[in-house]
C-alpha cells in the first residue's frame, strides 16, 4: 500500500512539473499544435515516469561519485518513510485510503457518463441537416451555443446570420477534422485517475484552452476578419453544461482574443520544447532508487571497512512472508556484486522487520531475522543467507570442514573487525551465524 501511495505522489509531482513548464515557457507561444502534443503526450507519459528505473542503466558507482546527482532530491519511499507511514497492523488506514481513492474515481466516472448520457439525449432531439465524409451537421431548435463532439457539429441556424454560420461551422470543423475530442476524452481519463491532484484538472483546462486557440488560428489564417470574428465570439458568449463538447464559446474569452492579436512566434521558439528533456531527466533521477545509490557511497561509512558480497539468498519459513520479501527484494540493501558492511546488514534487518510489521506480522525479535555468513570464499568475499524464522525458533547452525578435522564452531558477528580476522586467519568455517 505504501508503494501505491508513493507512486501516486510521484505522478502528482510529474503533473505539477508539466503544468509549471507549460505556464512558464509555452503558454504564450503561438505554436498551438506543438503545445497540443506536449500537453497530451506528457500527461500520458506521466503515468510511466515513476516506473522508470534509472539505476538499472547507470552504474551506481558513477552516481555516487557524481556531485550533481547528490543535490537532486530523492523522492523514494525511504526518503518519505517518516512522513508517510501506514499502520498495517490494523487495516483501518489502508481501507480509508483505498476507499477514498475508489470513491473519488467512481464519482468522476458518474459525472463523465452523465455528460455522455446528456449528449445522447441532445442527439436524439437533433435533426441531421447535412453530412459529408468527415462531418455530420445537426440542427437543434433550442437556445444553445454551437458545439461539436466526435464528428458531429450542433448548431441552431435560426440564432445566427449566414456569414456567422459560415465562421461557426469553419471553427467547429477544425475540432472535428483534427480529432480534438480524443484530447478531451484522454484528459477526462487522466482526471478520473488523478481526481485528487489539482494539477491534473489545471492541465485539463489548458488543454481545452489550447484547442480553442488552435481552432481560432485556423479560422483567422483562412482569411476571416479578426474584428468580426471576435465580435462573433462576444455574441455567442454564454454557458453550456456539456463540458465534454468543444464549444465556440470559452470562459477565458479575453485570452483567446489576446492570442489572436498576438504576433506569431518565429520557429526559433520551437527550441523551448527541448527544455522538457532536462526536466524529464531531473524528475527521473529524483525518482531513482535511493537505496541502490546510497549503498555505493564511500562517504557514508568512511571509518567502516567494507567487504565484497558474492551471493545473497533468503530463507523464509512462511509462504506469505516469503512472497512479501521477494516482491520487495529490489529494495534490498544487500546485493550480489556490491560491497557490504555490518551496518548495511543491520539496516537490511531493520528494513525486513519494518516490511513484516507493516504487513501484519508482530513480535519481530532479534532471533526472527538472522544472517548466515559463509567465510570460506577467497579474496575477502562473502556469501550471506538471510533467514526469517517467524516461529522464532533458536537458530543453531554448525559449520564444518573436512580439512580442519570436522571442527564445528558457532560465531556471533558484532563488528566487521571479526569478519576480517576470520578471513585473514584462513579458517574454513562453512557458515557463520551473525546476530546483531
C-alpha positions in Angstrom: 0.0 0.0 0.0 2.9 2.4 0.8 4.3 1.7 -2.7 0.9 2.7 -4.3 0.9 5.9 -2.2 4.5 6.7 -3.3 3.6 6.0 -6.9 0.6 8.4 -6.8 2.7 11.0 -5.1 5.3 10.8 -7.9 2.6 11.0 -10.6 1.4 14.2 -8.9 4.9 15.6 -9.0 5.0 14.9 -12.7 1.8 16.7 -13.3 3.0 19.7 -11.3 6.1 19.8 -13.4 4.1 19.6 -16.7 1.8 22.5 -15.7 4.6 24.7 -14.4 6.7 24.0 -17.6 3.7 25.0 -19.8 2.8 28.1 -17.9 6.4 29.4 -17.7 7.6 28.6 -21.2 4.8 27.6 -23.6 1.6 29.4 -22.6 2.3 32.5 -24.8 3.8 30.5 -27.7 1.7 30.5 -30.8 2.8 27.0 -31.9 -0.5 25.6 -30.8 0.0 22.2 -32.4 3.3 21.7 -30.6 1.6 22.7 -27.3 -1.2 20.2 -28.1 1.1 17.3 -28.4 3.2 18.4 -25.5 0.2 18.6 -23.1 -1.4 15.4 -24.2 1.8 13.3 -24.6 3.3 14.4 -21.3 0.0 13.8 -19.4 0.0 10.2 -20.6 3.8 9.6 -20.1 3.5 10.9 -16.5 1.9 7.5 -15.6 5.1 5.7 -16.6 7.9 8.1 -15.5 7.7 6.9 -11.8 8.1 3.3 -13.1 11.4 4.0 -14.9 14.4 2.7 -13.0 17.4 4.8 -13.9 19.6 2.8 -11.5 19.3 -0.2 -13.9 21.0 1.8 -16.7 23.5 3.9 -14.7 26.3 2.3 -12.7 25.7 3.1 -9.0 29.4 4.0 -8.5 29.2 6.6 -11.2 26.2 8.1 -9.5 27.8 8.0 -6.1 30.8 10.0 -7.4 28.8 12.5 -9.4 28.3 15.6 -7.3 25.3 16.8 -9.3 23.3 13.7 -8.5 23.8 14.2 -4.8 21.9 17.5 -4.9 18.9 16.1 -6.7 16.1 15.4 -4.1 15.4 11.7 -3.9 11.6 11.1 -3.8 11.7 7.4 -2.9 9.9 5.5 -0.2 13.0 5.7 2.0 13.1 9.5 1.8 9.5 9.8 2.7 9.3 6.9 5.2 9.0 9.1 8.2 6.3 11.3 6.6 4.2 8.6 5.1 3.5 5.5 7.3 0.5 3.2 7.2 -0.4 1.2 10.3 -1.0 -2.1 8.5 -1.5 -4.0 11.8 -4.9 -2.5 11.7 -6.5 -2.3 8.3 -8.3 1.0 9.0 -5.7 3.3 7.5 -5.4 1.2 4.4 -9.2 0.8 4.0 -9.7 4.5 4.3 -7.1 5.3 1.7 -8.4 2.8 -0.8 -12.0 3.8 -0.1 -11.3 7.5 -0.7 -9.4 6.8 -3.9 -12.1 4.5 -5.3 -15.0 6.8 -4.2 -13.4 9.8 -5.9 -12.8 7.8 -9.1 -16.4 6.5 -9.1 -17.9 10.0 -8.6 -15.8 11.3 -11.5 -16.9 8.3 -13.6 -20.5 9.0 -12.8 -20.1 12.7 -13.8 -18.4 11.6 -17.1 -21.1 9.1 -18.1 -23.8 11.7 -17.1 -22.2 14.0 -19.7 -22.3 11.2 -22.3 -25.9 10.5 -21.5 -26.8 14.2 -21.8 -25.1 14.3 -25.2 -27.1 11.2 -26.3 -30.3 12.9 -25.3 -29.3 16.1 -27.3 -28.5 14.0 -30.4 -31.9 12.2 -30.1 -33.6 15.6 -30.3 -31.4 17.0 -33.1 -32.1 16.9 -36.8 -29.4 15.9 -39.3 -29.3 18.7 -41.9 -26.1 18.0 -43.7 -23.5 15.2 -43.9 -20.1 14.7 -45.5 -17.5 12.0 -45.3 -16.0 13.7 -42.2 -18.7 15.8 -40.6 -22.3 15.5 -39.6 -24.2 18.7 -39.0 -27.2 18.7 -36.6 -29.9 21.4 -36.1 -31.2 22.0 -32.6 -34.3 24.2 -32.1 -33.5 25.1 -28.5 -31.3 28.0 -27.5 -27.8 26.5 -27.5 -24.3 27.6 -28.2 -22.7 25.9 -31.2 -20.5 22.9 -30.2 -19.0 19.7 -31.6 -18.2 16.2 -30.3 -16.6 13.5 -32.4 -17.6 14.0 -36.0 -20.8 15.9 -35.1 -21.5 19.6 -35.0 -24.6 21.0 -33.3 -26.0 24.4 -34.2 -29.2 26.5 -34.1 -29.1 28.2 -37.5 -32.1 30.4 -36.5 -29.9 32.2 -34.0 -27.2 33.3 -36.4 -26.8 35.1 -39.7 -25.5 33.3 -42.8 -21.9 34.8 -42.6 -21.8 34.0 -38.8 -22.8 30.4 -39.5 -20.0 30.0 -42.0 -17.4 31.0 -39.4 -19.0 28.9 -36.7 -19.0 25.8 -38.9 -15.5 26.5 -40.0 -14.4 26.8 -36.4 -16.1 23.6 -35.3 -14.9 21.8 -38.4 -11.3 22.3 -37.2 -12.2 20.4 -33.9 -13.7 17.6 -35.9 -11.0 17.2 -38.6 -8.2 17.3 -36.1 -10.0 14.9 -33.7 -9.8 17.2 -30.7 -12.4 15.0 -29.0 -9.7 12.5 -28.4 -7.7 15.0 -26.4 -10.8 15.9 -24.3 -11.5 12.2 -23.6 -7.9 11.5 -22.7 -7.9 14.3 -20.2 -11.2 13.1 -18.7 -9.5 9.7 -18.1 -6.5 11.5 -16.6 -8.7 13.4 -14.2 -10.6 10.3 -13.2 -7.4 8.5 -12.2 -6.0 11.7 -10.7 -9.1 13.3 -9.2 -7.2 14.2 -6.0 -4.5 16.1 -8.0 -5.3 19.8 -8.7 -2.6 20.0 -11.4 -4.4 17.3 -13.4 -7.5 19.5 -13.5 -5.4 22.6 -14.4 -3.8 20.7 -17.3 -7.2 19.6 -18.5 -8.3 23.3 -18.5 -5.3 24.5 -20.5 -5.7 21.5 -22.9 -9.2 22.7 -23.8 -8.0 26.3 -24.0 -5.2 25.4 -26.4 -7.6 23.5 -28.6 -9.7 26.7 -28.9 -6.5 28.7 -29.7 -5.7 26.2 -32.4 -9.2 26.4 -34.0 -9.3 30.2 -33.8 -5.9 30.3 -35.5 -7.0 28.1 -38.4 -10.1 30.3 -39.0 -8.0 33.5 -39.0 -5.3 32.1 -41.3 -8.0 31.0 -43.7 -8.9 34.7 -44.3 -11.6 35.5 -41.6 -11.6 39.1 -40.5 -10.2 39.3 -36.9 -12.5 42.0 -35.7 -15.8 40.5 -37.0 -14.7 37.1 -35.7 -14.0 38.4 -32.3 -17.4 40.1 -32.2 -18.9 36.8 -33.1 -17.2 35.3 -30.1 -18.6 38.0 -27.9 -22.1 37.4 -29.3 -22.1 33.7 -28.6 -20.7 34.1 -25.0 -22.8 32.1 -22.6 -22.8 28.9 -20.6 -23.2 25.3 -21.6 -23.4 22.5 -19.1 -21.9 20.0 -21.5 -18.3 20.1 -20.6 -17.2 17.3 -22.9 -18.1 19.1 -26.1 -15.8 21.6 -28.0 -17.8 24.8 -27.8 -17.4 28.0 -29.8 -17.7 29.9 -26.5 -14.9 29.6 -24.0 -14.8 31.1 -20.5 -11.4 32.7 -21.0 -12.6 34.7 -24.0 -10.1 37.5 -23.1 -7.2 35.1 -23.5 -8.4 33.9 -26.9 -8.7 37.5 -28.2 -5.2 38.3 -26.9 -3.7 35.2 -28.6 -5.5 36.1 -31.9 -4.0 39.6 -31.8 -0.5 38.4 -30.8 2.3 38.4 -33.4 3.1 34.8 -34.4 6.3 33.5 -32.9 9.1 32.5 -35.1 10.3 28.9 -35.4 13.2 29.6 -33.0 10.7 29.4 -30.2 10.3 25.7 -31.0 13.6 25.2 -29.2 11.6 25.8 -26.0 10.1 22.3 -26.3 13.6 20.9 -26.0 13.9 22.2 -22.4 11.4 19.4 -21.5 14.2 16.8 -21.9 16.4 18.1 -18.9 13.2 18.4 -16.9 12.3 14.8 -17.5 15.9 13.7 -16.7 15.7 15.7 -13.4 12.5 14.0 -12.4 13.7 10.6 -13.4 16.9 11.0 -11.3 14.7 12.4 -8.4 12.7 9.1 -8.6 15.8 6.9 -8.6 16.2 4.1 -6.2 17.9 5.8 -3.2 18.9 2.5 -1.6 20.9 1.2 -4.5 22.7 4.5 -4.9 23.4 5.1 -1.3 24.9 1.7 -0.8 27.8 2.6 -3.0 28.6 5.9 -1.4 32.0 5.7 0.3 31.4 8.8 2.4 28.5 7.1 4.3 30.7 4.9 6.4 34.2 6.2 5.8 35.5 4.6 9.0 33.9 1.3 8.4 35.6 -1.4 6.4 33.7 -3.0 3.5 33.7 -6.5 2.1 32.5 -7.9 -1.2 29.2 -9.7 -1.3 29.4 -12.6 -3.8 25.9 -14.0 -3.2 22.8 -13.3 -1.1 19.9 -15.6 -0.6 16.7 -15.5 1.5 15.2 -18.3 3.6 11.7 -17.7 4.8 9.6 -20.4 6.6 6.2 -18.8 5.9 4.7 -18.6 2.4 3.0 -15.2 2.6 6.0 -13.6 4.3 8.3 -15.1 1.6 6.1 -13.6 -1.1 6.4 -10.2 0.6 10.1 -10.4 0.8 10.5 -11.5 -2.8 8.3 -8.7 -4.0 10.3 -6.1 -2.2 13.7 -7.7 -3.0 14.7 -4.9 -5.3 14.8 -2.6 -2.3 17.3 -4.8 -0.5 20.5 -3.1 0.9 22.5 -6.3 0.2 23.0 -7.1 -3.4 25.4 -9.6 -5.0 28.4 -7.9 -6.5 28.2 -5.0 -4.2 30.2 -4.2 -1.1 28.6 -4.6 2.3 29.3 -3.8 6.0 27.9 -4.8 9.3 25.9 -1.6 9.3 24.4 -2.5 5.9 23.3 -5.8 7.4 21.7 -4.1 10.4 19.9 -1.7 8.1 18.7 -4.7 6.0 17.4 -6.4 9.1 15.6 -3.2 10.1 14.1 -2.9 6.5 12.8 -6.5 6.7 11.5 -6.0 10.2 9.6 -2.9 9.1 8.3 -4.7 6.0 6.9 -7.6 8.0 5.4 -5.5 10.8 3.7 -3.3 8.2 2.0 -6.3 6.7 0.6 -7.6 10.0 3.5 -9.7 11.4 4.0 -8.7 15.1 6.6 -9.5 17.7 9.6 -9.5 15.3 12.6 -10.0 17.7 16.4 -10.3 17.1 16.0 -14.0 16.8 13.5 -13.7 13.9 15.9 -12.4 11.3 19.4 -13.8 11.3 22.3 -13.7 8.9 24.4 -16.7 7.9 27.8 -15.6 6.5 29.9 -18.0 4.5 33.5 -17.0 5.1 35.1 -19.9 3.1 35.3 -17.8 -0.1 38.6 -16.1 -1.1 39.5 -12.5 -2.0 37.7 -11.1 1.0 34.4 -12.2 -0.5 31.4 -13.5 1.5 28.1 -15.1 0.8 25.1 -14.1 3.0 22.0 -16.1 3.7 19.2 -14.1 5.4 16.9 -16.4 7.4 13.5 -15.3 8.6 12.0 -17.7 11.2 8.6 -16.4 12.1 8.2 -19.2 14.7 11.3 -17.6 16.5 12.9 -20.9 17.0 16.5 -20.9 18.2 18.9 -21.0 15.3 21.9 -23.1 15.8 23.9 -23.9 12.7 27.3 -25.6 12.9 30.0 -25.2 10.3 32.3 -28.0 9.5 35.2 -28.6 7.1 36.9 -31.8 6.3 40.3 -30.1 6.0 40.0 -28.9 9.7 39.0 -32.3 11.1 35.3 -31.6 11.0 35.8 -28.8 13.5 32.4 -27.2 14.4 32.1 -23.6 15.8 29.4 -21.0 16.4 30.1 -17.3 15.8 28.2 -14.2 16.8 29.5 -11.4 14.5 29.3 -8.0 16.1 31.9 -6.0 14.3 33.4 -6.0 10.8 36.8 -6.5 12.5 35.7 -10.0 13.5 34.8 -10.8 9.9 38.2 -9.6 8.8 40.0 -11.7 11.4 38.2 -14.7 10.2 39.1 -14.1 6.6 42.8 -13.4 7.4 43.1 -16.4 9.7 42.2 -18.6 6.7 39.8 -20.7 8.8 37.3 -22.5 6.7 34.2 -22.4 8.9 31.4 -23.1 6.4 28.6 -20.8 7.8 28.8 -18.2 10.4 25.7 -17.1 12.3 25.6 -13.3 12.6 23.2 -12.0 15.2 23.2 -8.2 15.5 
